[in-house]
Amino acid sequence: MRELSLHILDIAENGLDAGATFIGIFISEAREEDLLSIAIEDNGRGISSKRLEKVLDPFFTTRQTRRVGLGLSLFRETSRRCGGSFTLTSREGRGTQVKATFGLSHIDLPPMGDIAGCISTILMGHPRVDLLYDHEVDGESFRFDTREIKEGLEEVPINNPRVLMHLIEMIRQSEAALRNIVPSASKSPGPL
């Protein structure tokens, strides 16, 4: 996959297919440490310990629509190729967490891609799911929680096209603000 957001969407969809009512997406960028961390968690059915190793095999899938399950194995390989690590933890009946780290400046690191589009795709197809998105860059963060948003919407569904367009724009503006944070190490010391 050419963008990290597509990996995130694929993994979130796995959780939704497993009956999740909550999806958490956590991104942390520490530029001084040259580290990007992405975690996706859900409260779905989970994966038995017997199947846990199999799900990382690209030729294994539980889906009936295709014969291979490349999502997790490609995400793991991308993290390893970028000097990072990958963990998959799951408990039956409790949910699953996928966490990957990457060298933030690694030449093979794919672009983040359209996170707002990823989130809106999830909400469009699964309006009853609660979604928490937290993105931190050098200690500054943006948090998006559909539970709070749904309270304010009252009777209007979160997948209403006008609501979704507003949410997409809000996420994109917040992401742009995070990208413009100047790392403390590169701030000008000012006049002597």
C-alpha positions, 0 to 999 in steps of 0.5 A, a space after each residue: 500500500 502506498 500510504 500509511 492511512 490505507 494500512 490503518 483503514 485496512 486494519 480498522 476494517 478487520 476490527 469492524 468485520 470482527 464485530 468491533 463497536 470501538 476503534 482507536 487510532 493513535 499516531 505519535 511523531 517524535 521528530 527529535 527521536 526520529 520515531 513514528 508510532 501507529 497503533 490501531 485497536 478495537 474491541 472486537 471478537 479478538 483472535 485466538 492464540 492458535 490463529 494469532 501467528 497465522 494472521 501474519 501469513 499473507 496466504 491466510 485470511 478468514 474472509 470469503 471474498 478473497 484468498 489472501 490476507 496481505 494487510 497485516 503482513 504488508 504493514 509489518 514488512 513496511 515497519 521493518 523495512 523502515 527500521 521499526 518494529 511490529 506487534 500484534 496482540 489480541 485476546 478472544 472476546 476482548 479485542 486486538 491491538 496492532 502497533 508499528 513503529 517506523 524511522 520517521 526520516 527513513 527513505 522508504 517510509 510511505 506518506 501518511 496519506 489521507 487520514 481524514 478520508 480514512 476516518 470518514 470512510 469508517 464513519 460513512 459505513 459504520 455510523 454506530 461505531 465509536 472512533 477515537 483518533 489521537 495524533 501527537 507531534 512533538 508533544 502537541 496533539 489533536 484528538 477526535 472522539 465520535 462519542 463527544 461529537 455524537 452527543 452534540 449532534 443529538 438526532 443528526 446521524 454522524 454519517 450525514 453528508 454535511 456532517 462528514 464534510 465538516 468533520 473531514 475539513 476539521 481533521 484536515 485543518 488540525 492535521 495541517 496545524 500539527 504539521 506546522 509545529 516547529 521542533 524545539 531543537 530547530 527553533 531559532 535561539 534569537 539574538 545574543 
